[in-house]
Amino acid sequence: MFLLPPDLATATSYEDAATLPFAELHRPWGTTYMKLLSVSRVSNTVVNIIRFKSGMQLPRHHHSGPVHAYTLEGAWKYKEYDWVARTGSYVNEAPGANHTLQIVEDSEILFVNQGAFIYFDESGKIMSFSDALTITEDCRRALSAQRIPFPEQVIRD
C-alpha cells in the first residue's frame, strides 16, 4: 500500500515573476540582465532568466552539474556545436559540459543551473567561477546599485 507523504508547508512556492527585478550585471564579456526566480544554496541551484545582447560571447566554461535552458526569445548557440537554439527551444546540458556561449540575436533565456560554472581563459587556465552563492551576491550588489531591493523571497534555503 502506498501512503501519500505529509504536505510540507514550504514544499510549494509561488512567485509572480513579472514583479521580480532584473539585475544589471557588468561582466568582462558585456552587460547582461538577470532575474532570479529561485536560489537554493543547499543544492547549489539557481533558476533565472537572463537577457543577452546579440554578438555577446561568454568565455569557455564548464558546468559541474546539469543545466536546463529554455529560449523565451531570440537565438543563441554554443561555438562547439552546429545547432542554434531559437525561441521555444529547450537545451539540456549534462554535468561536465564544456562550451562557449554565443548570442546570435538579442535573447531572453530561462535557465535552471545546478552546480558551479568554471570559466577558462584562452590558454585553458581557470579565470573565475560562479555558483548559487556568488550569483546571488552579484545580483544583490547590482540591485543595490540600481536602488532596487533584493527579492529575499527567491532564496529558498
N, C-alpha and C positions, 0 to 999 in steps of 0.2 A: 504494500500500500504506500502511495506517495503522499507525503504531507507537505502542504504549502508552508514555506518558512514564514515567520512573522515579518510584517512590513516594518522596515526601519524608517524612522521619521526623516532621516537625511538621505535616503536612497534615491529619491526623485527630486529634481530641482527644475525650476522654470526660469528662463531669462527672456525678457523682451530684448532681443539682440539689437533692435533698432535704437534703443536708448543707450547702448554701450558706446563709449567713445573710441575713436581711432587715435592711437599714439603715433606721433610723427617721429620716426626713428632715423637718425642720420648715421648711416653706415659707411664704411670705406668704399663700398660698391654703389652707393647712392642712397636717396631717401625713400623709405618705404613707410606705409601706414598700416599699423597692426591693431586689430580689435581683439582683445582677449575675451573668449567666451567661457572658458573653464580652465583651471590650473589645478593639478594635483601634484604637490611636492613629494608625496609619499610614493606615487607610481611614476614620477618624473614625466607627466603627461601634460601637454598643452594643446588646447583646441583654440584655434584662432582663425581670423580672416585677415589676409594680407593683400594690400593693394600695391602693385608694382607698375612702374612706367616702362613703356616699350624701350627696348635696347639695353635694359639693365642686365648685367650678368653677375651672379654671385661667384665667389671663389669655389673651387672644387671642394666638396665636403663629404663627410662620412656620417652615416646615421647609425647609432648604436642600437636603436630599436626600430620598430615598424613606423611607417608614415603612410597616412591616407590623405589624398588630395582630391578635392572636387572643384572643378573650374566653374565658378559662378559667372564670370565673363572674361573675355579676352582669349589669348593664346600664349602658350609657353612650351618649353621643351628642355630636354637635357642634351647637352652637346654630344654626349656619348651614345645617344640613341637616334633612330631615324623617324620617330613619331613626333607629332605636335599635339599637345593637349589643348582642346578648344572648349568653348562654352558647353557645359553639360557633360564633359568627360570626367572620368574617375581614374586615378592612378594609385596603385598600391605598391609601396616600396618595402621590400624585405629588410629586416635588420642586416646591417653590414653593407648596405648600398652606398656606392661612391658615385658622385656625379657633379656636373656643373650646370646650374640652373640658368637658362637664358629666357628672357621675356621677349616674345615675338610681337605682341600687341599689349597695350595697357591692359592689365589683368587684375581680377579680384578672385582669390583662391581661398577656399576653406581647407584648412589643414588640421589633422589630428596627428600629433607627434608624440611618440613615446621614446624617451631616452635622450641622449645628447647628440649635438651636432659638433663635429670636429672639422675645422676649416684648415685648408692647406695652402701654402704659398706656391708660386710657380715651380719651385725646386722640390716640392713634395714635403716640406717641413711643416709641422703644425704651427699655425699662426694664431689660432684662437679656438674657443669652444663656447657653446651655449647649451643651456638646459632649462628646465622649468623655472628654477630659481633665478638664473641670470636674465632670462626673458622677462620674467615678472618684474625684476628690479629695473631693467631697461625701460619697460613701459611705465613703471611708477615714476621714474625720473623724467621721462618725456612728457607725460601728462602734467606733472608738476610745473614743468617749464611752459606748458601751454595754458597753465592756470585752470586745469580741469581736474576734479577729484578722481582719484583712482577708484575703480569699482571693486571694492573689497569683496563683494558677494561672489565674484568669479573664482576666488580662492576656495577650493573645496576641502582642503585639509592642510 
